[in-house]
Amino acid sequence: MAFTFIARMKIFPEKKDQFIKACEKLEKAVEENEKGCLYYKFYKLREENAYAVIESFETEEMDEEHQQTQHFKDIVPDLLECLDGTYTREFLDPLR
């Protein structure tokens, strides 16, 4: 069973360009370097200054490995400084 979740976050409006650039950079790095990642995509939500990322890995351990990659450690600080608060994770499990 895949390990899948959506993480929702709000950003400071003046940091929008920095945030989007970091998101795109991270998406590309994950796609190019993490074979155990099934899906990794950021989205703009319809609520003002709200975004989400849907992440899916083959296993929970692969998500933990993702957080230890050099590209994650290099890019995520630029993303985090854009957040107005923190983020919330909602786990998505298959119906069966």
C-alpha positions as CSV (number, residue, x, y, z in Angstrom):
1,M,0.0,0.0,0.0
2,A,1.4,3.4,-0.9
3,F,2.1,6.1,1.7
4,T,0.1,9.1,0.4
5,F,-0.9,12.5,1.9
6,I,-1.9,16.0,1.2
7,A,-0.1,18.8,3.1
8,R,-1.9,22.2,3.2
9,M,-0.2,25.5,3.9
10,K,-0.7,29.2,3.7
11,I,2.0,31.6,2.5
12,F,2.8,35.3,3.0
13,P,1.5,37.0,-0.2
14,E,4.7,38.9,-0.7
15,K,6.6,35.6,-0.8
16,K,4.5,34.0,-3.6
17,D,7.2,34.1,-6.3
18,Q,9.9,32.7,-4.0
19,F,7.4,30.0,-2.8
20,I,6.5,28.9,-6.4
21,K,10.1,28.8,-7.5
22,A,11.0,26.6,-4.5
23,C,8.0,24.3,-5.2
24,E,8.9,23.9,-8.9
25,K,12.6,23.2,-8.0
26,L,11.6,20.6,-5.4
27,E,9.2,18.9,-7.8
28,K,11.9,18.6,-10.4
29,A,14.5,17.3,-8.0
30,V,12.1,14.7,-6.6
31,E,11.2,13.5,-10.1
32,E,14.8,13.3,-11.2
33,N,16.2,11.7,-8.0
34,E,13.6,9.7,-6.1
35,K,12.6,6.5,-7.8
36,G,10.3,5.4,-4.9
37,C,8.2,8.5,-5.3
38,L,4.9,7.7,-7.1
39,Y,3.5,11.3,-7.2
40,Y,4.8,14.7,-6.0
41,K,2.9,17.8,-7.1
42,F,2.1,21.3,-5.6
43,Y,-1.2,23.0,-6.2
44,K,-2.7,26.4,-5.7
45,L,-5.9,26.1,-3.6
46,R,-8.8,28.4,-4.2
47,E,-8.5,30.0,-0.8
48,E,-6.3,33.1,-0.9
49,N,-2.6,32.4,-0.3
50,A,-3.3,28.7,0.2
51,Y,-1.4,25.9,-1.4
52,A,-1.1,22.1,-1.0
53,V,1.3,19.3,-2.1
54,I,0.2,15.8,-2.7
55,E,2.9,13.3,-2.1
56,S,2.8,9.6,-2.6
57,F,5.7,7.1,-1.9
58,E,5.9,3.4,-2.2
59,T,6.5,3.2,1.5
60,E,6.5,5.4,4.6
61,E,10.2,4.8,4.8
62,M,10.7,6.3,1.4
63,D,9.0,9.5,2.6
64,E,11.5,9.5,5.5
65,E,14.3,9.0,3.1
66,H,12.9,11.9,0.9
67,Q,13.2,14.2,3.9
68,Q,16.9,13.3,4.3
69,T,17.9,13.9,0.6
70,Q,20.4,16.7,-0.1
71,H,18.0,18.4,-2.5
72,F,15.2,18.5,0.2
73,K,17.6,20.0,2.7
74,D,18.8,22.6,0.1
75,I,15.4,23.7,-1.2
76,V,12.9,23.3,1.7
77,P,14.4,26.2,3.8
78,D,13.4,28.6,1.0
79,L,9.9,27.2,1.0
80,L,9.5,27.2,4.7
81,E,10.3,30.9,5.1
82,C,7.3,31.7,2.9
83,L,4.8,29.9,5.2
84,D,2.4,32.0,7.2
85,G,2.2,29.5,10.0
86,T,2.8,25.8,9.6
87,Y,1.4,23.1,7.4
88,T,-1.0,20.2,8.1
89,R,-0.8,16.7,6.7
90,E,-3.9,14.6,5.9
91,F,-3.2,11.0,5.1
92,L,-5.0,9.4,2.2
93,D,-5.6,5.6,2.5
94,P,-7.1,3.4,-0.1
95,L,-10.8,2.4,0.3
96,R,-9.8,-1.3,0.3
